[in-house]
């Protein structure tokens, strides 16, 4: 049961990373800079890094979900 709890925490963290590209966070990234992040090099880096982290979040979410499903199938069988 403890392993399942740790996997659920990993899934929750991965979900938070995956949600970095949601509309709520997109508007907050735009609000950091007065003219948007289009002309600012630091803004471009923030957007690129959030895109990479979001991709990593989706990949980790899929991996941890599959691991959790496989562990629970083995427990039942």
N, CA, C and O of each residue as an XYZ file, in Angstrom:
308
protein
N       0.825     -1.199      0.000
C       0.000      0.000      0.000
C       0.867      1.261      0.000
O       0.502      2.265     -0.610
N       2.003      1.210      0.676
C       2.884      2.378      0.729
C       3.442      2.720     -0.647
O       3.599      3.894     -0.983
N       3.743      1.685     -1.450
C       4.243      1.923     -2.814
C       3.174      2.601     -3.660
O       3.489      3.476     -4.466
N       1.910      2.206     -3.486
C       0.831      2.840     -4.239
C       0.690      4.312     -3.858
O       0.414      5.156     -4.710
N       0.878      4.612     -2.581
C       0.773      5.993     -2.123
C       1.888      6.838     -2.730
O       1.651      7.975     -3.139
N       3.093      6.298     -2.791
C       4.206      7.025     -3.398
C       3.975      7.243     -4.888
O       4.285      8.312     -5.413
N       3.429      6.232     -5.576
C       3.127      6.389     -6.998
C       2.033      7.426     -7.225
O       2.073      8.167     -8.207
N       1.059      7.481     -6.325
C       0.007      8.492     -6.454
C       0.565      9.902     -6.270
O       0.132     10.834     -6.949
N       1.522     10.061     -5.356
C       2.170     11.367     -5.204
C       2.970     11.724     -6.459
O       2.992     12.882     -6.874
N       3.617     10.740     -7.053
C       4.355     10.992     -8.298
C       3.403     11.384     -9.421
O       3.709     12.266    -10.224
N       2.250     10.729     -9.475
C       1.250     11.069    -10.487
C       0.729     12.479    -10.262
O       0.535     13.225    -11.222
N       0.500     12.852     -9.020
C       0.018     14.201     -8.715
C       1.041     15.254     -9.117
O       0.682     16.283     -9.690
N       2.310     15.003     -8.820
C       3.359     15.943     -9.219
C       3.492     16.039    -10.729
O       3.701     17.126    -11.268
N       3.371     14.907    -11.414
C       3.439     14.911    -12.870
C       2.257     15.656    -13.474
O       2.395     16.337    -14.491
N       1.099     15.523    -12.844
C      -0.078     16.242    -13.327
C       0.107     17.750    -13.186
O      -0.301     18.513    -14.061
N       0.721     18.176    -12.085
C       0.970     19.604    -11.906
C       1.944     20.125    -12.960
O       1.772     21.229    -13.477
N       2.968     19.330    -13.279
C       3.882     19.730    -14.350
C       3.170     19.781    -15.695
O       3.405     20.682    -16.500
N       2.293     18.799    -15.931
C       1.587     18.743    -17.208
C       0.641     19.930    -17.374
O       0.380     20.363    -18.496
N       0.136     20.450    -16.280
C      -0.813     21.567    -16.344
C      -0.136     22.930    -16.470
O      -0.813     23.957    -16.435
N       1.183     22.954    -16.614
C       1.877     24.238    -16.773
C       1.429     24.987    -18.022
O       1.523     26.213    -18.066
N       0.952     24.289    -19.020
C       0.518     24.943    -20.254
C      -0.981     25.201    -20.290
O      -1.535     25.459    -21.358
N      -1.650     25.134    -19.136
C      -3.073     25.448    -19.128
C      -3.263     26.957    -19.303
O      -2.313     27.727    -19.158
N      -4.462     27.366    -19.607
C      -4.720     28.782    -19.895
C      -4.492     29.680    -18.686
O      -4.099     30.836    -18.841
N      -4.732     29.167    -17.499
C      -4.542     29.976    -16.291
C      -3.073     30.358    -16.148
O      -2.749     31.521    -15.905
N      -2.187     29.376    -16.298
C      -0.771     29.664    -16.164
C      -0.228     30.444    -17.353
O       0.753     31.175    -17.219
N      -0.858     30.295    -18.515
C      -0.424     31.054    -19.685
C      -0.644     32.551    -19.448
O       0.222     33.368    -19.761
N      -1.790     32.897    -18.900
C      -2.055     34.303    -18.621
C      -1.158     34.837    -17.506
O      -0.796     36.013    -17.520
N      -0.801     34.003    -16.557
C       0.095     34.479    -15.503
C       1.509     34.698    -16.048
O       2.210     35.603    -15.596
N       1.930     33.881    -17.010
C       3.239     34.116    -17.636
C       3.214     35.404    -18.439
O       4.201     36.138    -18.460
N       2.100     35.689    -19.100
C       1.994     36.938    -19.853
C       1.987     38.150    -18.927
O       2.473     39.220    -19.292
N       1.432     37.976    -17.727
C       1.338     39.079    -16.793
C       2.665     39.450    -16.142
O       2.787     40.526    -15.556
N       3.647     38.580    -16.238
C       4.953     38.876    -15.630
C       5.613     40.048    -16.333
O       6.228     40.898    -15.689
N       5.487     40.096    -17.657
C       6.144     41.128    -18.456
C       5.103     42.114    -18.963
O       3.994     41.725    -19.330
N       5.464     43.389    -18.980
C       4.487     44.431    -19.337
C       4.037     44.333    -20.785
O       2.854     44.523    -21.068
N       4.942     44.042    -21.707
C       4.564     43.963    -23.115
C       4.403     42.548    -23.606
O       4.526     42.304    -24.807
N       4.133     41.603    -22.724
C       4.108     40.195    -23.102
C       5.523     39.655    -23.158
O       6.479     40.382    -22.886
N       5.663     38.409    -23.502
C       6.997     37.820    -23.509
C       7.577     37.715    -24.904
O       8.605     37.062    -25.080
N       6.964     38.329    -25.902
C       7.407     38.199    -27.281
C       8.775     38.772    -27.565
O       9.581     38.114    -28.223
N       9.070     39.962    -27.101
C      10.337     40.594    -27.431
C      11.410     40.424    -26.380
O      12.556     40.822    -26.594
N      11.065     39.850    -25.268
C      11.987     39.727    -24.153
C      12.657     38.353    -24.185
O      11.970     37.334    -24.254
N      13.986     38.316    -24.135
C      14.711     37.040    -24.188
C      14.434     36.201    -22.943
O      14.322     34.979    -23.037
N      14.324     36.839    -21.783
C      14.029     36.104    -20.555
C      12.632     35.488    -20.620
O      12.419     34.378    -20.133
N      11.692     36.199    -21.216
C      10.333     35.667    -21.389
C      10.313     34.465    -22.307
O       9.582     33.505    -22.064
N      11.110     34.510    -23.359
C      11.195     33.366    -24.274
C      11.749     32.139    -23.548
O      11.293     31.018    -23.775
N      12.734     32.356    -22.675
C      13.310     31.241    -21.917
C      12.287     30.650    -20.961
O      12.214     29.432    -20.804
N      11.496     31.506    -20.318
C      10.461     31.022    -19.404
C       9.432     30.185    -20.152
O       9.032     29.123    -19.675
N       9.004     30.652    -21.313
C       8.004     29.919    -22.092
C       8.569     28.594    -22.590
O       7.885     27.572    -22.537
N       9.797     28.601    -23.068
C      10.418     27.374    -23.546
C      10.593     26.366    -22.416
O      10.312     25.180    -22.590
N      11.054     26.833    -21.260
C      11.249     25.910    -20.143
C       9.924     25.363    -19.626
O       9.856     24.196    -19.240
N       8.875     26.169    -19.609
C       7.576     25.652    -19.167
C       7.015     24.652    -20.168
O       6.338     23.703    -19.772
N       7.281     24.843    -21.451
C       6.848     23.866    -22.449
C       7.576     22.535    -22.275
O       6.963     21.473    -22.373
N       8.875     22.592    -22.018
C       9.659     21.369    -21.819
C       9.207     20.660    -20.538
O       9.057     19.438    -20.529
N       8.993     21.412    -19.466
C       8.532     20.812    -18.217
C       7.144     20.205    -18.355
O       6.854     19.167    -17.760
N       6.294     20.842    -19.130
C       4.964     20.303    -19.358
C       5.023     18.995    -20.142
O       4.291     18.054    -19.836
N       5.883     18.933    -21.143
C       6.067     17.690    -21.891
C       6.587     16.586    -20.979
O       6.111     15.452    -21.038
N       7.560     16.915    -20.139
C       8.079     15.928    -19.185
C       6.978     15.481    -18.224
O       6.931     14.313    -17.839
N       6.098     16.396    -17.838
C       4.984     16.049    -16.962
C       4.028     15.069    -17.608
O       3.573     14.129    -16.955
N       3.712     15.270    -18.885
C       2.827     14.336    -19.584
C       3.467     12.956    -19.720
O       2.797     11.937    -19.553
N       4.748     12.926    -20.017
C       5.442     11.643    -20.156
C       5.496     10.920    -18.810
O       5.209      9.725    -18.738
N       5.860     11.636    -17.745
C       5.912     11.021    -16.419
C       4.536     10.584    -15.935
O       4.408      9.559    -15.265
N       3.507     11.357    -16.274
C       2.147     10.989    -15.894
C       1.751      9.664    -16.529
O       1.159      8.812    -15.867
N       2.071      9.486    -17.795
C       1.757      8.227    -18.469
C       2.557      7.072    -17.874
O       2.006      5.996    -17.642
N       3.838      7.278    -17.627
C       4.692      6.212    -17.092
C       4.232      5.781    -15.699
O       4.084      4.587    -15.439
N       4.005      6.740    -14.806
C       3.604      6.398    -13.441
C       2.213      5.777    -13.406
O       1.949      4.906    -12.578
N       1.322      6.209    -14.289
C      -0.013      5.610    -14.338
C       0.063      4.158    -14.778
O      -0.619      3.301    -14.215
N       0.886      3.875    -15.779
C       1.036      2.495    -16.239
C       1.657      1.631    -15.142
O       1.227      0.497    -14.933
N       2.661      2.157    -14.443
C       3.282      1.400    -13.348
C       2.263      1.103    -12.253
O       2.223     -0.010    -11.730
N       1.438      2.091    -11.904
C       0.428      1.890    -10.869
C      -0.587      0.842    -11.293
O      -0.970     -0.004    -10.485
N      -1.027      0.881    -12.534
C      -1.989     -0.107    -13.027
C      -1.380     -1.504    -12.999
O      -2.034     -2.452    -12.563
N      -0.143     -1.645    -13.456
C       0.499     -2.957    -13.476
C       0.711     -3.510    -12.068
O       0.555     -4.712    -11.855
N       1.057     -2.672    -11.117
C       1.249     -3.139     -9.741
C      -0.067     -3.602     -9.132
O      -0.096     -4.581     -8.387
N      -1.149     -2.908     -9.442
C      -2.440     -3.300     -8.883
C      -3.007     -4.535     -9.572
O      -3.745     -5.290     -8.940
N      -2.695     -4.764    -10.820
C      -3.131     -5.995    -11.493
C      -2.414     -7.187    -10.877
O      -3.027     -8.237    -10.681
N      -1.139     -7.047    -10.569
C      -0.377     -8.138     -9.967
C      -0.865     -8.436     -8.546
O      -0.829     -9.588     -8.111
N      -1.315     -7.422     -7.828
C      -1.817     -7.656     -6.467
C      -3.112     -8.442     -6.472
O      -3.344     -9.260     -5.582
N      -3.950     -8.209     -7.450
C      -5.254     -8.884     -7.520
C      -5.130    -10.328     -7.998
O      -5.892    -11.201     -7.584
N      -4.152    -10.562     -8.880
C      -4.051    -11.873     -9.533
C      -3.355    -12.934     -8.802
O      -3.240    -14.053     -9.301
